[in-house]
Amino acid sequence: DSGVTQTPKHLITATGQRVTLRCSPRSGDLSVYWYQQSLDQGLQFLIQYYNGEERAKGNILERFSAQQFPDLHSELNLSSLELGDSALYFCASSGEPGGSTDTQYFGPGTRLTVL
Amino acid sequence: AQKITQTQPGMFVQEKEAVTLDCTYDTSDPSYGLFWYKQPSSGEMIFLIYQGSYDQQNATEGRYSLNFQKARKSANLVISASQLGDSAMYFCAMREGWENTDKLIFGTGTRLQVFP
C-alpha cells in the first residue's frame, strides 16, 4: 500500500458526460501528479500541483481540469467525455519538488470506461 | 524522439533465475533521476528502485539492482532469484532536473513472465 488513495476504483459513463476523480496524497506529501495510462499513448503526465498551486502541465486536454484543495487532496475533472478518454488514471504524490531524489508513489488508479 | 526506450516487449524467466530488463534514456540534462516501477495485473504502480545521475554506486533494493552505465545512457533493472510473483509489467522512467517540473517520462514497458 503506497499510502495514496484514489476514488472511485472504476467508473463507467457515457460519451459527453463529466466525471470527477479524487486523490488523497500520502501523509505529509505536498505534490500531487496526475497521469493517464492508455493502450495507444502509454503512461503520460497530465498535471502537477504543489501545495495548492499548479506547478506543471503536460499533455492535458482543455476538456480536463484539476485542482488541489487546502487539505492537499486533488480532483481531476474530465468533461465532454469521448471514447478515447477511456484509460487508467493515476494519481501520485511526493514531498518537496525539485529534488531529483524525490520518489513519486502512485495510487491504485481509477479505471475510466466511456461507452 | 523517445526519451526512455525499453526494447523488450516481453521477457520469460524461470523461477529462481536472474533476469535483466533493459532501459536506455536520452537527456542532455546533467541532473536526472531514473526509476523503475512494477505494474502487476491488478493495475497498481509499485515503486521499485531509484538511481540518481550523480550516484557513484549502482542502486540496490533487496532482489532488485540497477545496472547504471552513464556513458551508455542505460539503466537496466536486474531481478535476482525470480519469483512467480514477479510476473508483471515493468516500467523505466526518468525525471529531468532542468525543466522545473518533476514529471516522470515513462518507457513503453516490458512484460515479464516467470515460469516454474
Chai-1 contact restraints between the chains, C-beta under 6 A:
chainA,res_idxA,chainB,res_idxB,connection_type,confidence,min_distance_angstrom,max_distance_angstrom,comment,restraint_id
A,G42,B,T108,contact,1.0,0.0,6.0,A-B,restraint_1
A,L43,B,F106,contact,1.0,0.0,6.0,A-B,restraint_2
A,F45,B,K103,contact,1.0,0.0,6.0,A-B,restraint_3
A,A56,B,T101,contact,1.0,0.0,6.0,A-B,restraint_4
A,A56,B,K103,contact,1.0,0.0,6.0,A-B,restraint_5
A,G58,B,K103,contact,1.0,0.0,6.0,A-B,restraint_6
A,P97,B,D102,contact,1.0,0.0,6.0,A-B,restraint_7
A,S100,B,S31,contact,1.0,0.0,6.0,A-B,restraint_8
A,S100,B,G33,contact,1.0,0.0,6.0,A-B,restraint_9
A,S100,B,G52,contact,1.0,0.0,6.0,A-B,restraint_10
A,S100,B,G97,contact,1.0,0.0,6.0,A-B,restraint_11
A,T101,B,G52,contact,1.0,0.0,6.0,A-B,restraint_12
A,T103,B,F47,contact,1.0,0.0,6.0,A-B,restraint_13
A,T103,B,Y50,contact,1.0,0.0,6.0,A-B,restraint_14
A,F106,B,M45,contact,1.0,0.0,6.0,A-B,restraint_15
A,P108,B,E44,contact,1.0,0.0,6.0,A-B,restraint_16
A,G109,B,G43,contact,1.0,0.0,6.0,A-B,restraint_17
